[in-house]
């Protein structure tokens, strides 16, 4: 399954003000494969204080466990998404 995750924080809670928060976030991203999660992409809009991740995992439970250390750092929106080619093929079937 592929998930689009949007992480939002405020200026007051921004990682720019905390090396500890940055380290936790970076370590979590780097340790993803150990938790059964593949980070396909990770992008940031610094001015909007938003991080956009596209991840893949066979288990929502694995995603939840992987995100454990970073849950307090942001508010999250997580949506399951399909590859466009797979979506089009499912319509044709």
N, C-alpha and C positions, 0 to 999 in steps of 0.2 A: 504494500500500500504506500502511496505517496501522500505526504501531508505538506500543506503550505502553512507555515507558522509565522505570525506577525507578533513581534515582541515590542511593547511600548513602555517607555519610562518617561520621567519628567526631567527637566533641567536640574532640579534639586537632587534627583537620584541618579544622574547620569554617570556612566563609567569614567568619564573624563575627570571626575573628582575623586575616584577611588581605584587605586592600583589593585586592591584586594578584590573588588568586584570584577575588574577586567580579567584578573588571573583566574577566578572561578569560571567565568564565562568561556574564556579561551580553552581552559583545561577540559571543560565539559564538551565543547565542540571537538577537540582533538581526541577525546576518549570515546567518541560515539560508537565506533565499530566494536569496541569491547562490550558495549551494551546492546548490540544488535540493531544499531541505527546507522544508516549511511547518509551523511550530510552531502546532498547533491550540490547545493549552493548556499551561500550566506552573504547577504548584502546589507548595507546600512544606509539610512538617510539620517546623517548626524544632526542636521538642523531640526528635523521633525522628531528626533529621539526614537526612531523606529529601526528595528532589525528585522529583516525578511529572510527566512530560511525555507528551503525546499529539502525535505528529508524523505527517506524511504525506510520502511521497516515492515516486517511481517506481523508485528504485534503492537497494538496500542499500549499494552502493558509495558513492553520494552521502551516505548517512547516516553511514557509517564515516568518510569524508573530513571531513564537517562536524563530527563529534564529536572529531576529532583533538586540537584544543587543550585539550579538557576531559577527555580520557581519564585523565590522571594525578590528577584532582581527586576522583574517586569510584570506587566499585565500581558496575557497571551490570548490570541485568537488562533485556533488550529482548525484547519479545514482539510478533509480528505479530498484529493483531486486526482483526475485521470490524465494520463498522457493524451494529447489531442488525437493522435493516430488511433489509439485504443478506443477512445470515445466515438470517433467516426465509424470505426469498424463495428462497434456494438450496435450502432444505429442501422447499419446495412444488414446485419444478421437477421 
